[in-house]
Amino acid sequence: MGIKLQTLKVLDSKQLEGAVEVARKERASGFIVLPSPRTNSYRKQIVVLVANSRPPAMYPLKEYVEEGGLIAYGPNVLEMYQRAATFVDKILKGRTPSDLPVEQSTKFELVINLKAAKQISLTIPPNVPARADQIIR
């Protein structure tokens, strides 16, 4: 497919600008921001830097899109917290944590920011927003 992947590790907020600059110099055609506590804590800064560099970006959580990012596809965090509460309830009622099953997210959400798409002159096919859980205009 002719796709070249490049991993840009960022250990602190000071490295963010340099990482995005490297991607810009390499003429990156897009970004995928992976989920982690670190990237989430720099969410706003990441969105601004990536938007200024112009390539489309995909994020792991809808909060990035609410900050101005283009598109997010990831687990519904509210549902995850609700499921966690049921585990806490079971533990408080005497269940041993190691006896409880491991669960994976079952509900994922697609969030698209059409305003961000317009800012980078990106046309999103009509069938994509039709499948979105949330659209920001």
N, C-alpha and C positions, 0 to 999 in steps of 0.2 A: 504493500500500500504506500510505500515511500514515506512512512511516518518515522520521524526521529524523536525519541523521548529523551528528555533531559531532566534530571532530578536536581532541584535547587534546595539545598538544606539551609534552613534558617534557624539559628539558635537563640537569637534575640532580635528586638525590634530594629536595632541599628543595621542588621544584615539584610533586612527586607528590601530597602532601596537598592542595594548592590545586586541582590538576586534578580530583581525585576529588570535592572539595567542590563545584566548579563543576558537575560531572555530577549530583551529588546535588540541588543547587538547581534544576537544569534538569529534574529528575525523570527522569533517564535510566532506560530500562527494561532496559538491558543494556550490557555492555562487551565490546569485542574488543581484546585487547592484541596489537599487531603485533610480529613478530619483529625484534629488533635487538640488537646487543651492549649497548646502553644499557638497554633494558627487561630484558634477561636479567640484567644486573648488579644490578638493583633488584628481582629476582623476588620475594623473600620480602616485602619492603615493599609491593609492588604487591598481592600476594595478600591480605595482612592489611587494607590500606586498602579494597580493593574488597569483600572479605567483610564488613567492618564497615558498608559503605554499602548492602548487601543486594541490589542487582540481580545477576542471573546474569552470569557472565563466561566468555568463551572465550579460551583462551591458545594460543600457537603451539607449545609444547613440553610433553611430559608432566611435566617437572620442576616446572612450576607447579602441576600437579594433585597431585603428591607433596608439595608445600608446603602444600596445603590448598585450592587452586583448584578450581573446579567441573568444567570440561571442557577438554580440549586436543585439537586436531587439527592434525597437522603431520608433517613428515618424520621418519623414524626416524634419529636422529642417529648411532647406532652404525653403521648401514649406510652412512651418508655417510662416516664416518671409515674404514671398511673399504675403500670404493671409493677414497678418497683415498690409502690405502696402496698400492693397485695402481698409481696414477699415480706416486707417489714411487719405487716399484720400477722402473718403466719409465724414469724420468728418470735414476736412478742407474745404469741399464744402458746409458745413452747416448742415449736418445730426446730429441729437442728438445721442450720443453714446448709450443711453438706448433704442433707437429704432432699433438698429442694432441687427441682430440675433447672437446667440452664435453658434460657430462652433467648431467641433472636428476635429482632424487630420483624413485625409482620406488616406494618403499615408504613409505606414510604410516600413522600410527597414531592411533586414537581412544582417549582415556583419559577415564574418567568417575569422579568422586568422589561416590559416593552419600551419604556423610556430609556433604559440603558442601551437596549438594542439600537434605538434610533440615534443615540449619541455617538455610536461607533459605526453608523451606517450599515447595520446588519439587518438583513431581511430574514425574518423567521417564518418558515412555511406555515400556512394557516392550520394545518392538521396538528402542529405541535402545541400551540396554545389551547386548542380544543381538548387536549388531554391533560392540561395543567390543573392542579388543585387550586392554585392561586395565581392571579395575574396582576402585576403592578403596572399601572398605566401612567 
